[in-house]
Amino acid sequence: MRAHTGEVTLNQLYAIYKYFEQDGDQIRAQKTIDIMNKVNEKEYSLAFCGHFSAGKSTLINYILNQKILPSSPIPTSANIVKIKSGNGEARVTLNNQKCLVFQPPIDFNTIKEFAKNGDSIQKIELGIQNFPYTDQLVLLDTPGIDSTDKAHELSTASSFHLADAVFYVTDYNHIQSEINFQFTRDLTRMGKKIYVIINQIDKHNEAELSFTSLKQSVKQAFREWDIPVEEFYFTTMKHSEHPLNQAVKVTEKIAELASITPAYDLNALVDQLINEHLNWKEASSVQARDHLEQVLKNQENQHLLELIDSAEKFSKNMIAYREQVEQTFDEQISQITENSNITPYETRELVKAYLESNVSSFKVGGFFGKSKTELERENRREKLLNAIKQQTESTILWNLNEYFLRVIKD
């Protein structure tokens, strides 16, 4: 697929949303709406994710300087709890699009009652009072990860398309877990900035391994997996005065990020959504093909499967041919424009003469000197434009014309 060029606008995002919706891809359609709302609200989003039992909820409560999240997770199909400044109420959206509003103080046991039937809750938004950061900052809390399969599933299915940066939390005993590396690598491939928090460092025993060696081994492991990490933080929520505790530095980093004016890479977000959409279509196509094979598996219908195989091969060959032609075309156009010299020596001299005529000290003597000066300046400008036009026609346009003729003949 050829990458699009130029900056994506809200109107283009809406067009992309309509395409996903009409193509039956409701997940990508909803993600596009999410991005449009994020841009419209000028939100800067930080996602928190990581291992079960890593202390993520406790850490977020520390960051918010108040107990907001329960220690046990809330099951949601969207895998996300959105936290931002507000009046203290919780808005719970169910899969049937019904929205429930819970007034403060928030009772999470009541909210959990709506999640007993599995995926009844689609998303939860908490608008908390005394939010310690700017109104534009949003914290995204995701459920814990307990397997590599779950890690890959969450990295694509969750709302990480909304995250401008990700804080990945792992506990001290699982620092070198494969889940950490797989999950964070998936996110960096999506273009996300990663901050790693190693929590529960109160479990560290200096007699077994020096803390300096521990930090070096952690950083080396992420380098070996080719995962760029913005910063590492070592924290504990049990002993706030622990000499190695960097929890305060985490809050300082969040405050720093919150002060940044949002700059969205919409092109990268759209590319990610399109890739997800294509993968979805391919998976849907495979499922449809498997079903069709079951329907036509008797001998009488074997020739239909052969026809389908031939059609699929022809379609793939046409796509490959089109991509090859597009690449060749782009290379030829670039080569023509790069090799065409529209500013030879004579043209450069005309440029020099025209620039000299625009200097304030430039004068043409004699009677009516001012009008003569303007006329001379205009004459030099016309000569320069004509020279550039002639060079363009005799180099770039001529070569382009010749190339187009060859393409048509082929």
N, C-alpha and C positions, 0 to 999 in steps of 0.2 A: 504494500500500500504506500502511495506517495504521501509524504508529510505535507500538511497544508502550510501556507505561508501567511504572514501578516498576523496582527493581533486579533484574537477572537473577541467579539462584542456580545452584549446581552441579547441583541436581536438574533445573532448567529446561534447563541446558546439555545434560544427558544426554538429556532428552526431544527437544531439537533435533537432537542427534546421531542418535537413533533415527529421526527423521523423514527426515533426509538419507539415512541408510543404506537405509531402506525405499523411498525414492524413487529409489534407484540412483545418487545423487550421492556417490561414494566420496571425492572430493577434499574436499568440504565436510565430510563426516563425519569424515575424518582431521583436518582443521583444528580441528574442535570438540573432538576428543579432545586435540589439542595444547594448546588453551586450558585445558581442564580440568586437565591435568597441570601446566601453568604456574601456575595459581591454587593448586593443591594444594601445589606445591613453593615457593610464594611467590617466584617468580623475577622478576627485573627484567632485561629483555633489551635489549641495544643492538645494532642491526644495522649492519654495515659493507658498503657497496656503492659502485659507481662504475665508471669506465672501465677497460678493459684497459690494462695497462702504466702505471697511475697510481701504482703503488707501494703498493697497499692491503695486500698480505700483509706487506710489509716494515714498514709502519706498525703493523699489528696485533702483529707480533713485538716492535716497540719498546714498544708499550703493555704487553705482557705481560712485558717485560724478559727475554725468552728467545726463541730461535729455535724456533718451533713449526710455523709454516706454510711449505710450500715456495713458491718463487717462481712455479712453474707451477701452474695450477688443477687441482683434482680434479673430473672430470666426474661429476655426480650429477643424477638426475632431480628431486630435491627442491630443487636449487640452494642448498644450505645446509650449512655446517659449524658445529656447535654447540660452543662452547668454554666450559668452566667449571672450577671447582676440583674436583680428583679425585686418584686414585692414580697417574696417568700413563698409564693404558691408553686405547686407542681402541676404540670400539664402532661397527661398521659394519653397517648394516641393508640387506639386499638387497631387491629388489623382490618376491622370493618370501617375504619376511618372515623369512628366515634371518638370524640375528645372529652376526657374527664379532667376536671379542674379540682385540685385539692388545696384548700386554704391552709395557711400556716397555723400551728406548727405541723410539719409534714410527718405523717405516720406511715412508715414504709411497710409495716405489717399489713395495713389496709391495701396499699398498692399491690403487694405480693398476692393478695387474694385474687386479683384479676389475672394473675399469671399461672394459676394452678392448672389450667388446661393447655399448658405448653406455650404456643406462640401467640397467645391472645394479645399481648402487648407488642406494639410495633416500635414505639419510641417514648422516651421520657425526657422532659425538659424541666430543669429546676432553676427558677429565678430567685436566687438567694439574696437576702438583705445583708448589708455590710460587706459586700464583695470587695476584697482588698486590692483589686486591680481595676483597670479601665473598663468602661462599659462595653468596649469593642472586643475584649478578650473573652474567649469561650474555652472551657475545659471539657474535653470529651473522655468519659470514662468507659472503658470496654471491659468485657468479662475476662476472667483468667484463662490462660492457655494450659492445657494438660497433655498435649501430644503434638508431634510434628504435623500430622494431618490436620489437626485443629488449627495450628498456626497458619498453614497455607490457606485454609478455608477462611479464617478471619481476615487475613491480609487482603483478600479480594472481596469478600462479602460484606465486611463492616464498612463503617462510614469514614474510612481513612482518606477518602477523596476530599473530605472537608479539612483535613489536618494540614496546617502549615509547618508543623514540626511535631515530632513524636518523642515522648519520654518513655523509654522502655524500662520497666522495673523487674529485677530478678532478685531472689533472696541469696544470701551468702552461700548456702549449700548447693546452689544450682548455677553457679557462675558459668561453668564450662558446658552447660547443657546444650545439646544440638538444637533444641527448640529456640534458644536465644539467637543463634546464628542464622538459622533458616528464616525466622520471622523478620529479624531486622534486615537481612539481605533482601527479602521480598520488598520491604518498604523502601529501601534505598533505590531499588530498581524502579520504583514508582516515583522517584525524585524527592523523597521525603528526607528532611534533616533529622538525624537521630541523636538523642541524648540518652546515655545509659546510666541508670541508677542501680547500684548494688546495695540493697537494703539488708538490715539485720547484721551489720558488721560487729555488733556486740558479741557475736559468736566467734569472732576471730581470736585465735590463740597465737600470740607472738612467739611463743616458745616452739611451736610447730613450723611456722613459716613467717618470715618477716613481712610486715605490711607493705614495705617497698617492693619486695619480690612479688607479692600478690598483685599489686597494681601493674607491674611490668608484665606479668604473665597474662592478665586480663586484656591489656591493650594489644599484646602480641597475638593473642588468639583471634581478636577481631580483625587485625591486619591480615592474618593468614587466610581468613575467610573473605578477604577483600571487601570489608564493610567499613566505610568511612564513618567515624563517630565524631560528632562535634565536640562533646565533652563527656567525661566520666565523673560520676558523683558517688561517694561512699557514705551511706547514711544508717542511722538507727532511730527508731521511734520509741524505744524502751528507755534509752539513757540519753537524754537531750544534751547532757554535759560531757558526753564521751569525747575525748580529745581528737578522735579521727572523724567525728560526725560532720558531714558537709550539708546537712539539711538546710541550713540558713543560706548556703550558696545556691541551692536549688530555687528557693524563693526569690533570691536576688536575680537569678537568670530569668525566671518567669516575669518578674517586674521589668527587666530589660527588654525582653521580647514583646511585652505588652505595650511598651512605649514606641515600638516600631510602626510606622505607617504601613498598613497592609499593601503589599504589591503581589498580585496574584499572577501566577504563570498559567493562564487559562489554556494556552496551547498544549502544555504538558498534561493538564487535566483532561482536555478533550481527547488527546491521543490515547490516554489510559482508558477512557470510557469506550472509545472506538475499538481498541484492542480487546477489551472485555466483551464488547458486543459481538465482534467477529468470532471469538472463542465460544460464546454462547450459541451463535448460529451454527458453528461447526458441530458442537455437541448435539444440538437439536437435529441437525442433518443426519448425524450418525445414528441417533435414536430412531429417526424416521426410517432410515435405511434398514436397520435391524428388524424393525417391525414389518417392513415390506418384504424382507427376505422370509420371514416366518409365514406371511400370507401366501407367498409365491414359491414355497419350498418344494411343492410337488413337481414331478418331471414335466408335466404339461406346460408349466409356466417358466421353465428354465430359460427359454429364449428371451423372455421379458427381462430377466436379470442380466442376460448378456447385453441386451440393448441398453439397459441402464448403465452397465459398466462402460460401454462405449461412449455414451453421452457424458458420463462423469470425466472420463479421460480427455474427451474433446474439450470440455469446459475448462479443465485444468491447463491443457495445452494452450488454449486461447488466452487465458489469464497470464500465463508465463510469457507468451509471445508479446502481449500488450505491454507488460512490464519491461521486457527487453527493448521494445521499440521506443518506449518513453525514455528509458535510460540513455539509449543511443542518441535520441533527439536532443535531450538536455546536454549531453556531452558535446555534440556537434555545434549547438548554438553557443555554448560557453567558449569553445575553441575559436569559433569565428570572431566573437566579440573581443576575446583576449588578444588574438593575433592581429586584429585590425588597428592600424596606426592612423588615427584621425588628427594627430598633432605632429606632423613632420616639421622640419626646421622652418620652412616658410610660414607655417601656421603659428608656430611659437613666436616668431618675430612679429606677426600681426597682433598676437596677444600682448606682447610686450609694449607695442606701440599704443594699443588701446588703453592699457593700464596707465601708461604715462600720460595720456590725454585726460585721465580722471583725477590726476593730482591737482591740488588747488593752485599750485604755482604755474601750471601749464597755460601758456598764452600764445596767441597768434598775433603778430604785430600789424601795424598799419591802421588805416581808417576802419571804423566799425570793428575794432578788435574783438569785442565781446561776442558779436554774432558770428564772426569768422571762427572764433575758438569753438563755439557750439557746433558750427557746421563741420569743422575738422574732426571734432570728437565723434559726431554722428557718422561721418564718412569712414572713420577707422572702425567703428562698430559694425557698419554694414559690410565692410571688407572681411572682417573677422567672421561674421555670421555666414557669409557666402562661402568662405573657405572651408569652414567646418561642415556646412551642408554638402559641399562638393566632395570633401573627403569621406563623409559618411556614405554618400551615394555610391562612390567609386570603390569603397572598401567593404563596409559592413553590409549595406543593402544589396550590392552586387553579389557578394558571396552568399548571402541568405537566399537570394533569388535562385542562384545556381543550385544550392542545396535543396530547396523546395522542389525544383524541377526534377532533380534526381529521385527524390522521395516519391513524387507522383508517378514517374516512369517505373520505379520498382514496384 
